[in-house]
Amino acid sequence: MDLAAQQVATSLRQLLVHVHGIALGITATHHLFELPSSPDIRLLSLRPVKHGGFSDIYLGEWRTDDGPKKVALKVLRVLDLSNSEVMKRLHREISIWRRLSHPNVSTMCKVLEGWGPAPAMVSMWYSNGDVIQHLRRVEKMQCSSGFDINSYKLKLMIDVINGLSYLHGNSVVHADLKGANVLIADDGTARLCDFGLSVLLAEHSQSYTTQSQATFRGTPKSRISRLFSRFGSTNFL
């Protein structure tokens, strides 16, 4: 990337942080504008492509030795920046996620400092969306293709169980298992995301709605049991 392109990229990141701060009602301070360069990450969206309970998701491109890959940049809406204990817990949770590696758990690619009031987490972009969105599309196609959706749902359920088993084996509690937190990879594998941080963010972040705040206190078991059964008569839980 030449100097002019780097300057443009830096200006765009500065604008992103400024707008993000305004959205939170935070007065912009000097440290928010001292953004480090990220030559291997390029923003593909100036606006969030998705809003989570306590984060904004931007689409980006990660330049690797294997070629460019689409990634999701999760910018947390953490308000309690002056609380050193909160920031320590946040960095500890992020550190735990970075060490995890399993086919059914979303991998954190890297962490970016300076893209928001808290570290931004970079993970792979899942074009299939979450399991609810994915199964809706698959259900529409199965009539013409003869695809056995019930067998596929069972396979996804096994993926979720394997992912949870791995997390529990590493002393990680998901705390918010629901369809929106089960992403589908390009090969059709289910991968868990948004674990570990839920309780911490519920206490020290800004949520758009009280419903989101309730969500991050944990998803009721009855909602989990409907995760797959809502797409057919078969209940796998």
N, C-alpha and C positions, 0 to 999 in steps of 0.2 A: 504494500500500500504506500503510495507516494505521500509527500508532506501535505499537499492540499487535501487529499482524501482523508488523511488522519485528522486534519483540523475540522473538516466537515463532520466526521464521525464524532469527534469530541463535542462539537457544538450541539449535535443532535442528542447526545447523552445528557448534556447540561440542560437542554430544554426538557427532556424527559423527566429528569429529577425535579426540576422547577415545577412542572405541571403536576407531577405526582405529589409534591409537597403542598401545592395549593389545594388539591383535591382533598387532602387530609386536614386542611385548616392549619397547617404548620407554617410558621414564619420561616422563610428561607434563611439559612445561616451560611457563613462562609465555607464551612467544611463540606457542605453538600455540593459545592461547585468545583472542588478540587478533585476532579475525576481522573482516575488512573487510565492509562491507555489499555485497550484490550484488542490487540491486533488480530487475535484469532476468533473474535466474536463480532458479528455484524448484525445490527437490528434489521429485521424485515418488516416490522410494524411499528409505527410511531404511537399507536394507540393499543391498549390492551385488547387482545383477541378473546380474552375470557377473564371473568372476575371470580375468584374463589372467595371463600368465606372471609379470609384475612389476607388475601394477596391478589395482585394483578399479574396476569400472564401475558408476556410478550413473545412474539415469534422471532427467532433469530437464526443465524447460520454460523455454525462452528467449523472453522477450517482446520482439518486434521490431515495427517499424513496419508490417510486413506481417501481423501477428498472431502468436499463440503457436506455437512450433515445438518439437517434442520433440528433446532433445539428450542425448548421452552425456557424462558427466563422468568422465574418467579420472584417478583418484587414484593416483599412483605410490608404490610401496613402496621409496623410496630411504632407505637406512640411513646412508650415509656423509655426514651433513650437515655435519660439521666440515671436510670436504675442499673447500676453495674452488675447486680446479681442477675437481673433479667437478661442482660447481654451475655453474661457468662453461660447461663443456661441455654440461650439460643445458640451460641457457638458450640456448646457441648452436643446439643441435639444434631446440629448440622454435621459435626465431626463424626458422630455415630452413623448417620446416613451415608456419609462418604466411604465408610469402611465396609458397608454391606455390599454383597455381591451374590445374586441368585437369579436364575432365569425368570422367576415370578415376582421379582421386586424391581421397581423402577430404579435405575442407576443414576446417581448424581454425577454429572460429568466434571463440574468444577464449581467454584464459588467466586463471585465477583464482588469486590468492595467498591463502593462509591456510586452504585447505580440507584441507590435509594437510601433511606435512613438506616436500613439494616442490610446485611449481606444478601445479595441476590443469588438464588440457587439455579444452576443450569442443569437441565436434564434433557433426555432425548424427546423429540416431538413425536407424538403418536397420532398419525393422521386418521386412524380408525376411531379416535375418540374414546369415550368410556364404554363400559360393557353394555349399558342401557342403550346408548345411541347405536352401537355396533349391532346388537341383537335386533333392533328395530329394522335396520337395513337388511340384515340377513334374512329376517322373517319374510320380508317382502319378496326376496329373490327365491326362496325355497320352493315356491309353487312351480316355477318354471324349470328349476334345476334339479328337483328331486333331492335336495340337500336335507339330511336328517338333523334338524335343529336341536332336537332333544338330546341326541348323542353329543352334539357340540356343546350344549349348555352343561352337560355333565363333565365334559373335558375341561371347560372353563372353571367349573366349581372345584375340580381337583387342583387346577392351577392355583386358585385362591387359597385352598387348604394348604398346599405345599408352601406358598408364600408366607402364610401366617405361621406355619410350623417353623420355618426358617427364622422369622422375626422373633418368635417366642424363644427359640433356641439361643438367640443372641440378646435375650433380656429386653426386647423391644415390644411394647404393647401398641397396637395400631390406634385404638381408642376412637376411631371413626370409620368403621368399615361400612361402606355403602357403594352403590353402583358408580357414582361419580368418582370414587377413589380406586376404581379398578379399570386400568387402561388396557387397550388391546394393541399389541405390537403388530408389525407388518406380517409376521408369520402366523397370526391368530392366537398368540399366547397371551394370557391374562397376566398383568403385572400390577402389583399393589403400589400405591403412591400416597402421599400426604399422611404419613404416620409419624408418631412421636412428638411432633410440634403442636398438635391440636390443643392440648390442655394449656400449654404455655401461651400460645397465641390468643386463646379465648380470654385469658386474664389480662393481657397487656397489648392488645391490638385493637384496631378500629374495624368493626364489621359494618357492612352496608345495611344489614337488617338484623333485627333481633332473632329472626329465624336462623340466620347463619350462626349467631352466637350459640343458640340452642344446639345446632347441629354439631358444633365442635365440642360439646360436652359429651358427645357419644351418640351413636345412632342406635335407637331402640332395637331390640332383638326382633320384634315383629316386622320392622322395616327390612332388616337383613334377610329374614326368611322369605320376603316377597321379591328379593333381588332377581331371582330367576323364574319363580313360579308365575309372575305376572305376564310372562310371555308364552304361557301355555298351561295345560292342566297338570303337568308334571311338577311336583314340588321336591326339590333336591335337598331341602333342609328340614 
